[in-house]
Amino acid sequence: MSDTKNLRVLLAKRPQGAPTAEHFRFEETQLPEPSEGQVLLKILYLSLDPYMRGRMSDAKSYAKPVELGDVMEGGTVAEVVESRSEAFKPGDIVLSHSGWQSFAVADAKGLRKLDPATVPVTTALGIMGMPGFTAYSGLLTIGQPKPGETVAVAAASGAVGSAVGQIARIKGARAVGIAGGPEKCAFMRDELGFDAVVDHKAADFAERLAAACPDGIDVYFENVGGHVWDAVMPLLNEFARVPVCGLIAQYNTPEAKEADRLPALMRSVLTRSLSIRGFIQREFMDQRRQFYTDMSEWIASDRVRYREDIVDGLRNAPEAFKGLLEGRNFGKLIIKVA
């Protein structure tokens, strides 16, 4: 592999609005050499997720931003091609966090071995990975859906939202999914079994959502913000719970241009005794083992289904990421690197 190059995608410039090609830079380098306790990985699949937009900004957040000139970060499925660790051998398939590049060196202790014979390895980036666990931990720990309650979720055809709705139904709740476009709505209704679906692109979206939630909303899993939240908020019942894991509609909007919704929100929190909590899935790492058990059983019994949107080629990652922030993907967005 001496003549093999490592293709890397670097952060070239911090976007003030939507990311474009100018914010990324491609670079080819020599393959890195693993040290003792490390492995050399060939990246097979790269996960693209909305949180990456936040990492492109240097605004204070729950995690450090990607530095200018550094590789864009992201979860990956990779093959071990060289090992200096007794824990792994060449040919092993692992889950890593190697970012937007075709090869990477990683510490063996930070890797999880995957078994391609059980489920497709791409699921480690989606339904059996961070997105699925985000849905599981946020809904069950913060949302706490009860039988007969109404659970609404935005971006419901995506990796997180689709899992939220299906888990809600497993727990006996009524699932109302919100997504953009008739194809996504049909998928949620016909393939995933949501009890009701609403197209947020419809001119009368707020009225349709109210009709789909005649008894109000007891749990709203927030992925989007923006005009979807505006339609949801009046429908929240007394003691409703709102897990907040994303605000994708607002990621490209400078804070100075955002409307001030705080007074109306705080009034509703007070008068309806609402519980609103933001979370990052790593806060609930003690639930991981149970998540793997439960989700494996639900997939095997066809109680949970998933969809993946796989784009070929690392050079297509910037445009695919831009599409993700615009809602163009359909299912868990993954780049096939090799």
C-alpha positions, 0 to 999 in steps of 0.5 A: 500500500506504499503508493496508496494516498489518504484522501481527507476532507478538511474544514477550509472556512467557517460558514455564516449560513449554509455550507457550500463547496468553499467551506471544504478542502480536499487533500491527499497525504501519505498513509499514517503509520500506527504506533503501539496499541494502534491500528491503521483503518481503511474507512468503508462508510462515513456517517453524515449527521446534522450535529456536524454543522455545529462543529463547523462553527466556533461558537460555544457549544457542548463540544469543541469545534473542528479547527480550520485545516483539520479533518471534518469529524464523523462516525465511521465503519472501517476495516483494520488493515494493519494492527499493532494491538492484540485486540484486533487483526487485519480484516476486522470490521470496527466502529470508529470516529475517524472523520471524513477521510479514506484512512485513519490511525486509531487507538484500539481501545476506542474501537468496537468490533462489528460482526457483519454476519449479524446485521449490515455493518452500516446499521452501526452508523444508524439504527444500531448506532448513535442516531438509534440510541439518541432516539431510544435514550431521549424518548424513554428517559425524557419523553417517558411515553405512556400507553394511549398518549400522543407522541409527535416527532419532527424529521420523522423519516430520518434516522432519529425520528423514524426510530422515535415513532416506532419505539413510541408505538412499541410502548403503546403510544400513538405516533404522529410523524412530521416530515417533508413531502408525500414520499416521506409521509407515505414511507412513515405511514405504510412502511413504519406504521405511524398512526398519523403523518403530516407534511410540514411543507403543506400550506395548511400544515398547522391545521393538519397537525392539529387535526392529526392530534385531536387530544393534543400532544403529550410528548414532542421529540424535537429535531427541527425547530422553526415553523414546525415548533411554532405549530406544535407548541399550541398543541402541547398538553399540560405536563407535556415532555419535550426532549430536544436533540436537534434544531436543524431548521435553525443551524444555518441561521445566524443568531442575530436573525432569529426571532425572539420566541422566548417570552411565548415559550416561557409563558407556555412552560409556566401555564402548562407545566411543560418539561423541556430538556435538551440532551446529548446521547452520551449523557445516557451511556449506561443505557447502551447495553440495554439499547443494543439488546432491545433494538436487536430484538425489535429489528429481528421481530420486524417491530422496527424498520429502517432506511439508509440513504447511501451516497457513493464517494468521499468527494461527494460528502460536502454536497450530500451534507448540504442536502442533509441540512436542506432535508433532501436525504431520505433515511440515514445518510451515509457516504460509501468511502470504499 
